[in-house]
């Protein structure tokens, strides 16, 4: 068993799943992979099962009953990884918006002392490829809004490319995490920040998906806007 595992949530990612799994296993540092699939009707889980024979003992699959959101998929994966004592636990998308080769940058940051390393689009400017301008502006100013409300200094608060030391996830009551989209990413960072962990941002280049469909929705955006305020209020009332 590797000391690190990459958790990749999927729903209808048949166009990307084999390629992303193979790309992660080509990274110089050996990481295991856990796919958390929400019972994709396009056969994503079946493709993972085929690949498990090739990557025995390194590729794992958890299939949930139905589509329940990104946040709950990660929580499911976090619990799975904690129970198996992985030291470094990664979040990564299935669509190649996160470059698998950057996993080593996040891993090395944690090996050198970070408790949580964030693959950041905005720590050295705006490093985004193939996004329309309105999407870039929305994401960039969303992080500014989060800094204003929460007091965190993180430049990319909605980032979903992360390496956690296990102790960070063990310090968070994962059963209390209910957000599913951007708000989930913000809440995980805010709780790690509130618990006093060392959080660093590692510059990456984010490339929008070229295959499959985006999971973005207005509901996810609204959840983030109001969820940040709710997190701040809970912190003020000492209920976080």
C-alpha positions as CSV (number, residue, x, y, z in Angstrom):
1,X,0.0,0.0,0.0
2,X,1.3,3.5,-0.9
3,X,1.4,6.2,1.8
4,X,-0.7,8.4,-0.5
5,X,-4.1,7.9,-2.2
6,X,-5.8,10.1,-4.9
7,X,-9.6,10.3,-4.5
8,X,-11.5,10.9,-7.7
9,X,-15.3,11.3,-7.6
10,X,-17.1,10.4,-10.8
11,X,-20.5,10.7,-12.4
12,X,-20.7,10.0,-16.1
13,X,-16.9,10.2,-16.7
14,X,-16.6,7.3,-19.2
15,X,-14.8,9.6,-21.6
16,X,-12.1,10.4,-19.1
17,X,-11.8,7.7,-16.5
18,X,-9.3,5.3,-18.1
19,X,-7.0,8.1,-19.2
20,X,-7.0,9.8,-15.8
21,X,-6.3,6.6,-13.9
22,X,-3.5,5.7,-16.2
23,X,-2.0,9.2,-15.9
24,X,-2.0,9.1,-12.1
25,X,-0.2,5.8,-12.1
26,X,2.4,7.2,-14.4
27,X,3.4,9.8,-11.8
28,X,6.9,9.1,-10.5
29,X,5.7,9.0,-6.8
30,X,3.5,5.9,-6.4
31,X,0.0,6.8,-5.3
32,X,-3.0,4.5,-5.0
33,X,-6.3,5.6,-6.5
34,X,-9.8,5.5,-5.1
35,X,-12.7,6.1,-7.5
36,X,-16.0,7.1,-5.8
37,X,-18.6,6.7,-8.4
38,X,-22.3,7.8,-8.0
39,X,-23.7,4.8,-10.0
40,X,-22.9,6.5,-13.3
41,X,-25.4,5.2,-16.0
42,X,-22.7,5.5,-18.7
43,X,-20.6,2.6,-17.3
44,X,-17.8,4.6,-15.6
45,X,-17.7,2.0,-12.7
46,X,-17.6,-0.9,-15.1
47,X,-14.5,0.5,-16.8
48,X,-12.8,1.0,-13.4
49,X,-13.6,-2.7,-12.6
50,X,-11.9,-3.7,-15.8
51,X,-8.8,-1.7,-14.9
52,X,-8.6,-3.1,-11.4
53,X,-7.2,-6.4,-12.8
54,X,-4.3,-4.4,-14.3
55,X,-3.7,-2.3,-11.1
56,X,-4.4,-4.9,-8.5
57,X,-4.0,-3.6,-4.9
58,X,-3.6,0.0,-6.2
59,X,-6.9,0.9,-7.8
60,X,-10.0,0.8,-5.6
61,X,-13.7,1.5,-6.3
62,X,-16.6,2.6,-4.2
63,X,-20.0,2.7,-5.9
64,X,-22.7,4.7,-4.2
65,X,-26.4,4.3,-4.7
66,X,-26.9,7.5,-6.7
67,X,-25.8,11.0,-7.5
68,X,-25.4,12.7,-4.1
69,X,-22.9,15.5,-4.8
70,X,-19.2,16.1,-4.9
71,X,-18.9,17.0,-1.2
72,X,-20.5,13.8,0.1
73,X,-18.4,11.7,-2.4
74,X,-15.2,13.2,-1.0
75,X,-16.4,12.7,2.6
76,X,-17.0,9.0,1.7
77,X,-13.5,8.8,0.2
78,X,-11.9,10.5,3.2
79,X,-13.4,8.1,5.7
80,X,-12.3,5.2,3.5
81,X,-8.8,6.5,3.3
82,X,-8.5,7.4,7.0
83,X,-9.7,3.9,8.0
84,X,-6.8,2.5,5.9
85,X,-4.2,4.8,7.5
86,X,-3.1,6.6,4.3
87,X,-0.9,9.5,5.4
88,X,-1.4,11.7,2.3
89,X,-4.9,12.0,0.9
90,X,-5.6,13.9,-2.3
91,X,-8.6,15.4,-4.0
92,X,-8.6,15.5,-7.8
93,X,-11.1,15.9,-10.6
94,X,-11.5,13.2,-13.3
95,X,-11.6,15.6,-16.3
96,X,-7.9,16.6,-16.5
97,X,-8.6,20.1,-15.3
98,X,-6.0,19.1,-12.7
99,X,-2.7,17.9,-14.2
100,X,-1.8,14.5,-12.6
101,X,1.9,15.5,-12.7
102,X,1.1,18.3,-10.2
103,X,0.3,15.7,-7.6
104,X,4.0,15.5,-6.8
105,X,4.1,19.3,-6.2
106,X,1.3,19.0,-3.6
107,X,2.9,15.9,-2.0
108,X,6.3,17.5,-1.7
109,X,4.7,20.6,-0.1
110,X,3.2,18.3,2.6
111,X,6.4,16.3,3.0
112,X,8.3,19.6,3.6
113,X,5.9,20.7,6.4
114,X,2.5,21.7,5.1
115,X,-0.5,20.1,6.6
116,X,-2.7,21.0,3.6
117,X,-1.4,21.9,0.1
118,X,-3.8,23.5,-2.3
119,X,-3.2,23.5,-6.1
120,X,-3.9,27.2,-6.6
121,X,-5.0,28.9,-9.8
122,X,-4.5,32.4,-8.3
123,X,-1.5,32.5,-6.0
124,X,0.7,33.8,-8.9
125,X,-1.8,35.6,-11.0
126,X,-4.6,33.9,-13.0
127,X,-3.5,30.5,-14.3
128,X,-6.6,29.2,-16.1
129,X,-6.8,27.8,-19.6
130,X,-10.0,27.4,-21.7
131,X,-12.4,29.2,-19.3
132,X,-14.6,32.0,-20.6
133,X,-13.8,35.4,-19.1
134,X,-17.0,35.4,-17.1
135,X,-16.2,32.1,-15.5
136,X,-12.7,33.3,-14.6
137,X,-14.0,36.5,-13.0
138,X,-16.7,34.6,-11.1
139,X,-14.2,32.2,-9.6
140,X,-11.5,34.8,-8.9
141,X,-13.9,37.2,-7.2
142,X,-15.6,34.4,-5.3
143,X,-12.2,33.7,-3.6
144,X,-11.9,37.5,-2.8
145,X,-15.4,37.3,-1.3
146,X,-14.4,34.3,0.8
147,X,-11.3,36.1,2.1
148,X,-13.4,39.1,3.1
149,X,-16.1,37.1,5.0
150,X,-13.9,34.4,6.6
151,X,-10.6,36.3,7.2
152,X,-8.6,33.5,5.5
153,X,-5.7,34.6,3.3
154,X,-6.1,31.7,0.8
155,X,-6.1,33.1,-2.8
156,X,-8.0,30.1,-4.3
157,X,-10.6,29.2,-1.7
158,X,-12.8,27.2,-4.2
159,X,-9.9,25.0,-5.4
160,X,-10.5,21.3,-5.6
161,X,-7.0,20.0,-6.1
162,X,-5.6,19.3,-2.6
163,X,-3.3,17.2,-0.6
164,X,-4.2,16.7,3.1
165,X,-2.1,15.1,5.8
166,X,-4.4,12.5,7.5
167,X,-4.3,14.4,10.8
168,X,-6.2,17.3,9.2
169,X,-9.1,15.2,8.1
170,X,-9.1,13.4,11.4
171,X,-9.5,16.7,13.2
172,X,-12.7,17.6,11.3
173,X,-16.1,16.0,12.1
174,X,-16.8,14.8,8.6
175,X,-20.3,13.9,9.4
176,X,-21.1,17.6,9.8
177,X,-20.0,18.5,6.3
178,X,-23.2,18.9,4.2
179,X,-22.2,21.2,1.4
180,X,-21.7,19.6,-2.0
181,X,-20.0,22.0,-4.4
182,X,-17.8,25.1,-4.1
183,X,-19.1,25.6,-0.5
184,X,-17.7,22.1,0.4
185,X,-14.3,23.2,-0.8
186,X,-14.5,26.4,1.1
187,X,-15.7,24.7,4.3
188,X,-12.9,22.2,4.3
189,X,-10.3,24.9,4.0
190,X,-12.1,27.0,6.7
191,X,-12.2,24.2,9.2
192,X,-8.5,23.4,8.6
193,X,-7.7,27.0,9.1
194,X,-9.8,27.2,12.2
195,X,-8.0,24.2,13.6
196,X,-4.7,26.0,13.2
197,X,-3.1,23.8,10.4
198,X,-0.4,25.0,8.1
199,X,-2.0,25.6,4.7
200,X,0.1,26.4,1.7
201,X,-0.8,27.2,-1.9
202,X,1.1,25.7,-4.7
203,X,0.8,27.3,-8.2
204,X,-0.7,25.1,-10.9
205,X,-2.3,25.7,-14.3
206,X,-6.0,24.8,-14.4
207,X,-7.3,23.6,-17.8
208,X,-11.0,23.3,-18.3
209,X,-12.4,19.9,-19.4
210,X,-12.4,19.0,-23.0
211,X,-14.5,15.8,-22.7
212,X,-17.7,15.2,-20.8
213,X,-20.1,17.7,-19.2
214,X,-19.5,20.2,-16.5
215,X,-21.3,19.6,-13.2
216,X,-21.6,23.3,-12.4
217,X,-25.1,24.7,-11.6
218,X,-26.8,27.8,-10.2
219,X,-27.6,25.8,-7.1
220,X,-23.9,25.2,-6.4
221,X,-23.1,28.9,-6.8
222,X,-25.9,29.9,-4.5
223,X,-24.8,27.4,-1.9
224,X,-21.3,28.9,-1.9
225,X,-22.5,32.5,-1.5
226,X,-24.8,31.8,1.4
227,X,-22.7,28.9,2.8
228,X,-19.7,31.2,3.5
229,X,-21.8,33.5,5.6
230,X,-23.2,30.5,7.5
231,X,-19.7,29.3,8.2
232,X,-18.6,32.7,9.6
233,X,-21.7,32.9,11.8
234,X,-21.1,29.4,13.2
235,X,-17.5,30.3,13.9
236,X,-18.6,33.5,15.8
237,X,-21.0,31.4,17.8
238,X,-18.3,28.7,18.4
239,X,-20.4,26.1,16.7
240,X,-18.1,25.3,13.8
